[in-house]
């Protein structure tokens, strides 16, 4: 935690702010080790305070021993001035992507009780940029989450048959994640068959799976607080020519991107390399999302691999590579692995097999 706090404090100095109020749950967990569902961190040059309510004060003391724990109530006016104390803060950053307008109003009103004016300064991505490069211990937790996900997919996929519903398959996958050591599913599992698979984030329904149609399965495990992300597309029964062509195109785009990505490449360049394969096959308009996203404490975090992304991929980053093609009325195909950058190249953490339909 000391290395993480030191990195954050350098960021505060660069932005010329005296402290940062952290409310985003994954950022709070990352910097303190506290994984309760409510609370704030106040980080300054010389202070690290964890403010939470009665439900979590004992937990906070155990999980965040380097922090002073402050018990608070729900009304910011009652605790916010006391949290700042005599720290000499004049410019206080807050996480603009997480704080609601109402919470901001409460904090601003509470500051009127301070004898010295404190300016609230919106901050974006300061902690997230630190989280983008994983420590070895974080990578091992993600590697374990990926292995659990692989086991669950490999255990359930052979049992999927025509007549099962999407929800039945999703439930079997979630049970298998738990049975193999996962804390929980990292996100709501997607099982989308036939025309439903043309929607990238379709929710499992009572639709019955039929032979010859695509079935997109997007799933991940959570282990030690960290997530994995895996997508495979299967066909129950004989695949037709459309499925074979679309599937082969997506697989080529995915494997091609994994092969071409190197350290220092931008997320935009990685996305373009994969997108070119799909464009050449005539499906450019059917690939409407980005190539990938970071994976860690959150299932979606920095870096982003997509159009306009200037982030440079570096050793220690963990992210997904997941091109897809979606044809309304027919269905879709997506293939996704969780990968990491190591020694300037991509190492694939997801090992679940990718069936070829040649």
LOTIPA-292349 format. One record per residue (C-alpha): residue number from 1; residue in one letter; x, y, z. Coordinates in pm, whole numbers. Layout:
N
+-----+------+--------+--------+--------+
| seq | type |      x |      y |      z |
+-----+------+--------+--------+--------+
| NUM |    A |      X |      Y |      Z |
...
+-----+------+--------+--------+--------+
END
This chain:
358
+-----+------+--------+--------+--------+
| seq | type |      x |      y |      z |
+-----+------+--------+--------+--------+
|   1 |    X |      0 |      0 |      0 |
|   2 |    X |    290 |    239 |     66 |
|   3 |    X |    398 |    224 |   -300 |
|   4 |    X |     44 |    297 |   -412 |
|   5 |    X |      9 |    591 |   -174 |
|   6 |    X |    345 |    729 |   -283 |
|   7 |    X |    236 |    713 |   -647 |
|   8 |    X |    -90 |    889 |   -566 |
|   9 |    X |     86 |   1161 |   -368 |
|  10 |    X |    312 |   1232 |   -664 |
|  11 |    X |     -2 |   1271 |   -872 |
|  12 |    X |   -150 |   1514 |   -618 |
|  13 |    X |    164 |   1726 |   -631 |
|  14 |    X |    156 |   1730 |  -1011 |
|  15 |    X |   -204 |   1855 |  -1006 |
|  16 |    X |   -125 |   2106 |   -729 |
|  17 |    X |   -392 |   1981 |   -494 |
|  18 |    X |   -345 |   1929 |   -121 |
|  19 |    X |   -549 |   1612 |    -85 |
|  20 |    X |   -793 |   1376 |   -253 |
|  21 |    X |  -1128 |   1251 |   -129 |
|  22 |    X |  -1173 |    899 |   -266 |
|  23 |    X |  -1523 |    755 |   -293 |
|  24 |    X |  -1501 |    509 |   -584 |
|  25 |    X |  -1519 |    157 |   -431 |
|  26 |    X |  -1240 |     -8 |   -633 |
|  27 |    X |  -1009 |    289 |   -579 |
|  28 |    X |  -1083 |    279 |   -207 |
|  29 |    X |  -1004 |    -94 |   -200 |
|  30 |    X |   -689 |    -53 |   -408 |
|  31 |    X |   -537 |    213 |   -184 |
|  32 |    X |   -638 |     81 |    157 |
|  33 |    X |   -730 |   -289 |    134 |
|  34 |    X |  -1075 |   -208 |    276 |
|  35 |    X |  -1349 |   -378 |     72 |
|  36 |    X |  -1658 |   -263 |    259 |
|  37 |    X |  -1939 |   -114 |     54 |
|  38 |    X |  -1936 |    237 |    207 |
|  39 |    X |  -1676 |    490 |    304 |
|  40 |    X |  -1428 |    753 |    195 |
|  41 |    X |  -1052 |    788 |    199 |
|  42 |    X |   -878 |   1119 |    257 |
|  43 |    X |   -521 |   1117 |    129 |
|  44 |    X |   -290 |   1414 |    185 |
|  45 |    X |     88 |   1448 |    192 |
|  46 |    X |    102 |   1334 |    552 |
|  47 |    X |   -235 |   1175 |    628 |
|  48 |    X |   -433 |    868 |    530 |
|  49 |    X |   -781 |    851 |    684 |
|  50 |    X |  -1059 |    600 |    621 |
|  51 |    X |  -1404 |    733 |    708 |
|  52 |    X |  -1687 |    480 |    729 |
|  53 |    X |  -2000 |    415 |    930 |
|  54 |    X |  -2067 |    193 |   1230 |
|  55 |    X |  -2121 |   -119 |   1019 |
|  56 |    X |  -1763 |   -123 |    894 |
|  57 |    X |  -1537 |     43 |   1151 |
|  58 |    X |  -1408 |   -287 |   1294 |
|  59 |    X |  -1354 |   -430 |    945 |
|  60 |    X |  -1176 |   -110 |    841 |
|  61 |    X |   -935 |   -136 |   1132 |
|  62 |    X |   -845 |   -492 |   1037 |
|  63 |    X |   -817 |   -442 |    661 |
|  64 |    X |   -654 |    -97 |    658 |
|  65 |    X |   -406 |    -89 |    949 |
|  66 |    X |   -210 |    198 |    793 |
|  67 |    X |   -514 |    425 |    802 |
|  68 |    X |   -673 |    622 |   1083 |
|  69 |    X |  -1034 |    506 |   1097 |
|  70 |    X |  -1300 |    771 |   1152 |
|  71 |    X |  -1658 |    669 |   1231 |
|  72 |    X |  -1911 |    883 |   1043 |
|  73 |    X |  -2284 |    919 |    992 |
|  74 |    X |  -2474 |    966 |    668 |
|  75 |    X |  -2486 |   1348 |    677 |
|  76 |    X |  -2175 |   1510 |    532 |
|  77 |    X |  -2228 |   1824 |    738 |
|  78 |    X |  -2171 |   1618 |   1054 |
|  79 |    X |  -1840 |   1457 |    955 |
|  80 |    X |  -1678 |   1620 |    653 |
|  81 |    X |  -1527 |   1924 |    830 |
|  82 |    X |  -1393 |   1695 |   1101 |
|  83 |    X |  -1241 |   1463 |    841 |
|  84 |    X |  -1040 |   1752 |    698 |
|  85 |    X |   -944 |   1866 |   1046 |
|  86 |    X |   -641 |   2094 |   1060 |
|  87 |    X |   -466 |   1939 |    760 |
|  88 |    X |   -426 |   2280 |    598 |
|  89 |    X |   -613 |   2177 |    284 |
|  90 |    X |   -696 |   2460 |     46 |
|  91 |    X |   -750 |   2261 |   -274 |
|  92 |    X |   -924 |   1926 |   -224 |
|  93 |    X |   -969 |   1690 |   -516 |
|  94 |    X |  -1276 |   1472 |   -549 |
|  95 |    X |  -1355 |   1189 |   -791 |
|  96 |    X |  -1573 |   1363 |  -1044 |
|  97 |    X |  -1669 |   1037 |  -1214 |
|  98 |    X |  -1817 |    896 |   -893 |
|  99 |    X |  -1950 |   1180 |   -676 |
| 100 |    X |  -2315 |   1264 |   -748 |
| 101 |    X |  -2444 |   1617 |   -779 |
| 102 |    X |  -2630 |   1577 |   -448 |
| 103 |    X |  -2321 |   1453 |   -264 |
| 104 |    X |  -2119 |   1738 |   -411 |
| 105 |    X |  -2381 |   1984 |   -284 |
| 106 |    X |  -2365 |   1833 |     66 |
| 107 |    X |  -1985 |   1847 |     72 |
| 108 |    X |  -1982 |   2206 |    -48 |
| 109 |    X |  -2235 |   2312 |    214 |
| 110 |    X |  -2040 |   2129 |    484 |
| 111 |    X |  -1725 |   2322 |    393 |
| 112 |    X |  -1895 |   2644 |    495 |
| 113 |    X |  -1824 |   2536 |    855 |
| 114 |    X |  -1450 |   2557 |    792 |
| 115 |    X |  -1285 |   2884 |    895 |
| 116 |    X |  -1046 |   2857 |    598 |
| 117 |    X |  -1188 |   2837 |    246 |
| 118 |    X |  -1145 |   2495 |     81 |
| 119 |    X |  -1192 |   2464 |   -293 |
| 120 |    X |  -1329 |   2137 |   -431 |
| 121 |    X |  -1138 |   2038 |   -745 |
| 122 |    X |  -1278 |   1770 |   -983 |
| 123 |    X |  -1025 |   1495 |  -1061 |
| 124 |    X |  -1053 |   1215 |  -1316 |
| 125 |    X |   -845 |    900 |  -1355 |
| 126 |    X |   -575 |    971 |  -1098 |
| 127 |    X |   -607 |    642 |   -909 |
| 128 |    X |   -726 |    452 |  -1217 |
| 129 |    X |   -398 |    528 |  -1396 |
| 130 |    X |   -209 |    366 |  -1107 |
| 131 |    X |   -437 |     62 |  -1115 |
| 132 |    X |   -375 |     12 |  -1488 |
| 133 |    X |    -30 |   -139 |  -1421 |
| 134 |    X |    -67 |   -444 |  -1199 |
| 135 |    X |    172 |   -564 |   -932 |
| 136 |    X |    281 |   -931 |   -944 |
| 137 |    X |     39 |  -1022 |   -664 |
| 138 |    X |   -251 |   -869 |   -852 |
| 139 |    X |   -160 |  -1056 |  -1168 |
| 140 |    X |   -157 |  -1386 |   -980 |
| 141 |    X |   -509 |  -1322 |   -850 |
| 142 |    X |   -630 |  -1241 |  -1202 |
| 143 |    X |   -451 |  -1550 |  -1335 |
| 144 |    X |   -637 |  -1760 |  -1077 |
| 145 |    X |   -969 |  -1595 |  -1167 |
| 146 |    X |   -902 |  -1672 |  -1534 |
| 147 |    X |   -823 |  -2037 |  -1454 |
| 148 |    X |  -1149 |  -2072 |  -1260 |
| 149 |    X |  -1338 |  -1922 |  -1553 |
| 150 |    X |  -1170 |  -2164 |  -1793 |
| 151 |    X |  -1268 |  -2461 |  -1576 |
| 152 |    X |  -1628 |  -2348 |  -1555 |
| 153 |    X |  -1659 |  -2297 |  -1930 |
| 154 |    X |  -1487 |  -2626 |  -2013 |
| 155 |    X |  -1709 |  -2805 |  -1762 |
| 156 |    X |  -2039 |  -2670 |  -1892 |
| 157 |    X |  -1987 |  -2613 |  -2266 |
| 158 |    X |  -1993 |  -2985 |  -2359 |
| 159 |    X |  -2327 |  -3025 |  -2181 |
| 160 |    X |  -2507 |  -2749 |  -2372 |
| 161 |    X |  -2767 |  -2890 |  -2607 |
| 162 |    X |  -3065 |  -2781 |  -2809 |
| 163 |    X |  -3371 |  -2740 |  -2589 |
| 164 |    X |  -3189 |  -2578 |  -2297 |
| 165 |    X |  -3273 |  -2215 |  -2221 |
| 166 |    X |  -3020 |  -1935 |  -2199 |
| 167 |    X |  -3096 |  -1897 |  -1828 |
| 168 |    X |  -3036 |  -2265 |  -1762 |
| 169 |    X |  -2692 |  -2244 |  -1918 |
| 170 |    X |  -2608 |  -1923 |  -1730 |
| 171 |    X |  -2704 |  -2086 |  -1401 |
| 172 |    X |  -2489 |  -2393 |  -1470 |
| 173 |    X |  -2194 |  -2167 |  -1550 |
| 174 |    X |  -2238 |  -1964 |  -1231 |
| 175 |    X |  -2261 |  -2278 |  -1019 |
| 176 |    X |  -1946 |  -2412 |  -1180 |
| 177 |    X |  -1760 |  -2087 |  -1110 |
| 178 |    X |  -1846 |  -2121 |   -742 |
| 179 |    X |  -1766 |  -2490 |   -729 |
| 180 |    X |  -1420 |  -2422 |   -870 |
| 181 |    X |  -1331 |  -2161 |   -610 |
| 182 |    X |  -1469 |  -1836 |   -747 |
| 183 |    X |  -1598 |  -1584 |   -493 |
| 184 |    X |  -1870 |  -1484 |   -737 |
| 185 |    X |  -1931 |  -1413 |  -1101 |
| 186 |    X |  -1735 |  -1100 |  -1195 |
| 187 |    X |  -2045 |   -965 |  -1371 |
| 188 |    X |  -2384 |  -1094 |  -1486 |
| 189 |    X |  -2309 |  -1388 |  -1713 |
| 190 |    X |  -2421 |  -1346 |  -2073 |
| 191 |    X |  -2569 |  -1642 |  -2258 |
| 192 |    X |  -2727 |  -1524 |  -2582 |
| 193 |    X |  -2848 |  -1760 |  -2855 |
| 194 |    X |  -2962 |  -1705 |  -3211 |
| 195 |    X |  -3081 |  -1349 |  -3286 |
| 196 |    X |  -3024 |  -1255 |  -2921 |
| 197 |    X |  -2649 |  -1294 |  -2975 |
| 198 |    X |  -2657 |   -994 |  -3209 |
| 199 |    X |  -2687 |   -782 |  -2893 |
| 200 |    X |  -2341 |   -762 |  -2731 |
| 201 |    X |  -2477 |   -728 |  -2376 |
| 202 |    X |  -2791 |   -938 |  -2401 |
| 203 |    X |  -2921 |  -1083 |  -2074 |
| 204 |    X |  -3004 |  -1452 |  -2046 |
| 205 |    X |  -3371 |  -1519 |  -2114 |
| 206 |    X |  -3607 |  -1813 |  -2135 |
| 207 |    X |  -3532 |  -1844 |  -2506 |
| 208 |    X |  -3464 |  -2204 |  -2606 |
| 209 |    X |  -3133 |  -2276 |  -2777 |
| 210 |    X |  -3176 |  -2432 |  -3122 |
| 211 |    X |  -2940 |  -2636 |  -3334 |
| 212 |    X |  -2722 |  -2456 |  -3584 |
| 213 |    X |  -2736 |  -2112 |  -3424 |
| 214 |    X |  -2462 |  -1910 |  -3251 |
| 215 |    X |  -2450 |  -1908 |  -2870 |
| 216 |    X |  -2238 |  -1630 |  -2718 |
| 217 |    X |  -2116 |  -1698 |  -2364 |
| 218 |    X |  -1948 |  -1408 |  -2181 |
| 219 |    X |  -1841 |  -1484 |  -1824 |
| 220 |    X |  -1581 |  -1417 |  -1560 |
| 221 |    X |  -1488 |  -1518 |  -1207 |
| 222 |    X |  -1392 |  -1302 |   -914 |
| 223 |    X |  -1107 |  -1429 |   -697 |
| 224 |    X |   -936 |  -1237 |   -417 |
| 225 |    X |  -1133 |   -932 |   -528 |
| 226 |    X |  -1000 |   -948 |   -884 |
| 227 |    X |  -1191 |  -1029 |  -1203 |
| 228 |    X |  -1138 |  -1220 |  -1525 |
| 229 |    X |  -1331 |  -1195 |  -1851 |
| 230 |    X |  -1384 |  -1464 |  -2114 |
| 231 |    X |  -1611 |  -1494 |  -2416 |
| 232 |    X |  -1657 |  -1795 |  -2639 |
| 233 |    X |  -1911 |  -1850 |  -2915 |
| 234 |    X |  -2029 |  -2202 |  -2984 |
| 235 |    X |  -2270 |  -2367 |  -3223 |
| 236 |    X |  -2490 |  -2653 |  -3104 |
| 237 |    X |  -2516 |  -2898 |  -3389 |
| 238 |    X |  -2398 |  -2834 |  -3745 |
| 239 |    X |  -2275 |  -2483 |  -3827 |
| 240 |    X |  -2392 |  -2326 |  -4152 |
| 241 |    X |  -2174 |  -2132 |  -4395 |
| 242 |    X |  -2263 |  -1794 |  -4244 |
| 243 |    X |  -2159 |  -1907 |  -3898 |
| 244 |    X |  -1834 |  -2052 |  -4032 |
| 245 |    X |  -1742 |  -1735 |  -4217 |
| 246 |    X |  -1830 |  -1496 |  -3933 |
| 247 |    X |  -1662 |  -1713 |  -3672 |
| 248 |    X |  -1341 |  -1753 |  -3875 |
| 249 |    X |  -1326 |  -1376 |  -3932 |
| 250 |    X |  -1362 |  -1297 |  -3561 |
| 251 |    X |  -1108 |  -1561 |  -3464 |
| 252 |    X |   -857 |  -1427 |  -3718 |
| 253 |    X |   -914 |  -1072 |  -3591 |
| 254 |    X |   -865 |  -1179 |  -3232 |
| 255 |    X |   -557 |  -1392 |  -3282 |
| 256 |    X |   -409 |  -1136 |  -3519 |
| 257 |    X |   -444 |   -862 |  -3257 |
| 258 |    X |   -284 |  -1080 |  -2989 |
| 259 |    X |      9 |  -1145 |  -3222 |
| 260 |    X |     62 |   -784 |  -3326 |
| 261 |    X |     27 |   -598 |  -2995 |
| 262 |    X |    360 |   -484 |  -2850 |
| 263 |    X |    468 |   -261 |  -2567 |
| 264 |    X |    428 |    109 |  -2642 |
| 265 |    X |    144 |     50 |  -2891 |
| 266 |    X |   -159 |    266 |  -2829 |
| 267 |    X |   -501 |    119 |  -2760 |
| 268 |    X |   -617 |    287 |  -3081 |
| 269 |    X |   -351 |    111 |  -3291 |
| 270 |    X |   -432 |   -230 |  -3139 |
| 271 |    X |   -801 |   -178 |  -3211 |
| 272 |    X |   -729 |    -73 |  -3570 |
| 273 |    X |   -522 |   -384 |  -3640 |
| 274 |    X |   -808 |   -612 |  -3537 |
| 275 |    X |  -1073 |   -398 |  -3704 |
| 276 |    X |   -891 |   -414 |  -4038 |
| 277 |    X |   -939 |   -791 |  -4053 |
| 278 |    X |  -1313 |   -751 |  -4001 |
| 279 |    X |  -1333 |   -464 |  -4250 |
| 280 |    X |  -1164 |   -672 |  -4520 |
| 281 |    X |  -1421 |   -947 |  -4470 |
| 282 |    X |  -1701 |   -696 |  -4529 |
| 283 |    X |  -1830 |   -681 |  -4171 |
| 284 |    X |  -1683 |   -346 |  -4063 |
| 285 |    X |  -2021 |   -193 |  -3975 |
| 286 |    X |  -2103 |   -498 |  -3761 |
| 287 |    X |  -1813 |   -444 |  -3517 |
| 288 |    X |  -1949 |   -158 |  -3310 |
| 289 |    X |  -1758 |   -179 |  -2982 |
| 290 |    X |  -1395 |   -139 |  -2880 |
| 291 |    X |  -1141 |   -419 |  -2903 |
| 292 |    X |  -1084 |   -443 |  -2529 |
| 293 |    X |  -1065 |   -300 |  -2180 |
| 294 |    X |   -856 |   -335 |  -1868 |
| 295 |    X |   -941 |   -599 |  -1608 |
| 296 |    X |   -861 |   -589 |  -1237 |
| 297 |    X |  -1059 |   -495 |   -929 |
| 298 |    X |  -1326 |   -389 |  -1178 |
| 299 |    X |  -1429 |   -602 |  -1473 |
| 300 |    X |  -1392 |   -289 |  -1692 |
| 301 |    X |  -1112 |    -44 |  -1615 |
| 302 |    X |   -806 |    119 |  -1772 |
| 303 |    X |   -656 |     78 |  -2024 |
| 304 |    X |   -904 |    100 |  -2311 |
| 305 |    X |   -828 |    -49 |  -2651 |
| 306 |    X |  -1048 |    133 |  -2896 |
| 307 |    X |  -1080 |    419 |  -3145 |
| 308 |    X |   -933 |    737 |  -3001 |
| 309 |    X |   -749 |    564 |  -2716 |
| 310 |    X |   -404 |    723 |  -2680 |
| 311 |    X |   -308 |    507 |  -2380 |
| 312 |    X |     14 |    317 |  -2443 |
| 313 |    X |     16 |    -51 |  -2353 |
| 314 |    X |    290 |   -137 |  -2104 |
| 315 |    X |    423 |   -433 |  -1910 |
| 316 |    X |    196 |   -521 |  -1617 |
| 317 |    X |   -124 |   -411 |  -1787 |
| 318 |    X |   -403 |   -671 |  -1798 |
| 319 |    X |   -677 |   -630 |  -2056 |
| 320 |    X |   -913 |   -812 |  -2289 |
| 321 |    X |   -894 |   -873 |  -2663 |
| 322 |    X |  -1253 |   -923 |  -2783 |
| 323 |    X |  -1354 |   -842 |  -3140 |
| 324 |    X |  -1705 |   -929 |  -3247 |
| 325 |    X |  -1943 |   -928 |  -3541 |
| 326 |    X |  -2318 |   -874 |  -3483 |
| 327 |    X |  -2579 |   -924 |  -3754 |
| 328 |    X |  -2934 |   -824 |  -3649 |
| 329 |    X |  -3187 |  -1098 |  -3714 |
| 330 |    X |  -2919 |  -1367 |  -3741 |
| 331 |    X |  -2692 |  -1339 |  -3438 |
| 332 |    X |  -2337 |  -1261 |  -3342 |
| 333 |    X |  -1993 |  -1398 |  -3267 |
| 334 |    X |  -1749 |  -1265 |  -3007 |
| 335 |    X |  -1425 |  -1425 |  -2890 |
| 336 |    X |  -1247 |  -1280 |  -2586 |
| 337 |    X |   -943 |  -1359 |  -2376 |
| 338 |    X |   -796 |  -1191 |  -2072 |
| 339 |    X |   -432 |  -1115 |  -2151 |
| 340 |    X |   -137 |   -931 |  -1998 |
| 341 |    X |    167 |   -744 |  -2124 |
| 342 |    X |    498 |   -901 |  -2027 |
| 343 |    X |    839 |   -819 |  -2176 |
| 344 |    X |    670 |   -611 |  -2441 |
| 345 |    X |    444 |   -889 |  -2572 |
| 346 |    X |     98 |  -1029 |  -2500 |
| 347 |    X |     67 |  -1331 |  -2272 |
| 348 |    X |   -276 |  -1495 |  -2282 |
| 349 |    X |   -418 |  -1578 |  -1938 |
| 350 |    X |   -741 |  -1734 |  -2066 |
| 351 |    X |   -685 |  -2093 |  -2173 |
| 352 |    X |  -1036 |  -2218 |  -2260 |
| 353 |    X |  -1032 |  -2380 |  -2601 |
| 354 |    X |  -1150 |  -2200 |  -2912 |
| 355 |    X |  -1331 |  -2445 |  -3135 |
| 356 |    X |  -1271 |  -2405 |  -3507 |
| 357 |    X |  -1567 |  -2446 |  -3743 |
| 358 |    X |  -1388 |  -2511 |  -4073 |
+-----+------+--------+--------+--------+
END
